[in-house]
Amino acid sequence: METPNLSYIYNMSGGDTAFEKKIINIIKMEFPLEKEEYLKNFKAKNFKLTADNVHKLKHKISILGLDKSYEIASAFENDLLKGNTSLNQEFKSILINITNYLQQL
């Protein structure tokens, strides 16, 4: 599995550590809420809203440098709109990977 990283944030910041901290704190605050919303909507089998949740989470996946995970999330988002949930376990593994990483920051 890919390892999340902050390279994108560091490149985007141009060395502005205050900006880096702000972006990291936003991700650390928003990610758990978005993850919980995803889990709630998936459990309720509201796949349209679940796809919307995956779409939001995709941005954080991208910012954390997870290119392959982003591709999986994109495919899962499209599948959900068709009622196909076959990528759920793989997507949940991505979320766990990010959760563990953010807890270490």
N, C-alpha and C positions, 0 to 999 in steps of 0.2 A: 504494500500500500504506500502511496505517496506520503511524504512528510510535509505538513503545512510549513510555511515560512513567511517572513515579513519582507522579502526582497522587493515586491511590488510597492509596498508602502514606503520603504526606504528610497527607492528610485523616484517615486512620486514626490517625496518630501523635499528633495534637494538638500538634505542635511538639516532640515528644520525639525529638531527633536520635539518641540512642543506640538507641532502638527502631527508627528508620528504617534506621540502619546495620545493625542485627541482621537485619532482614527482608531487606534488599538482599543481605547476605552469604549468607543462607540460600538465596535464589533463585539467586545466582551459583554456589553449591556444588551445589545439587540439580538445577538445570535441565540441565546437561551430562550428568549421570548418567541422568536420566529420558529425555533425548533419545536417548542411546546405547541404552538398553533398548528404546525404541520402534523404532529402526532395526533392532536385532537381531531383535526379534519379527516385524517386518514382513518382513524378508528371509527368515525361517523360515516365513513364511505362517501364523503362529499368530495369526489375526485376533482371537480372543477376548482374548488377552493384549495384543495391539496396541491394541485398544479400551480396555482397562484403562489402558494407558500414555497414550493420548490423554486419557482422563478425568483423570488426574493432571496432565498438562500444561495442560489447560484452566484449571485454577485459577491457574496462573502467567500464562497468557494474559490472564485476567480482571484479575488484580492489576496487570498492566502496561498496563491501560487499552485493550486491543485488542478492542473490542466486536464488530466485524465478523469478526475472526479467531476470536473465541470462538464465534460462530454457525457458522462453517465447521467448527471443531473438534467442536462438538456434532453437526452433521450427519455428519461423518466417523466419529465414534464409533459412531453408530447404523448407518451404512452398513457399517462393518467387521463388526458383529455379523451382518450379512446376507451377508458375503463380498464386498461391493462396495468396491473400492479406488479408485474414480474420482477421489476428492478428495486422493489421496496427494501429488501434485505441489504442489497449492495449500497443503496442510498443511506440506510440507517447506519451502516458501517462507516460511511463518510462522515456522518454527523457525529458519531462517537469519536472518530479520529480528531475532528476539529474540537470537540468538547474537551478532550484530554489535552490537546495542545494549548487551548486558551486557559485552562486551569493552571498551566505551568508558567504562563506569562506574568 
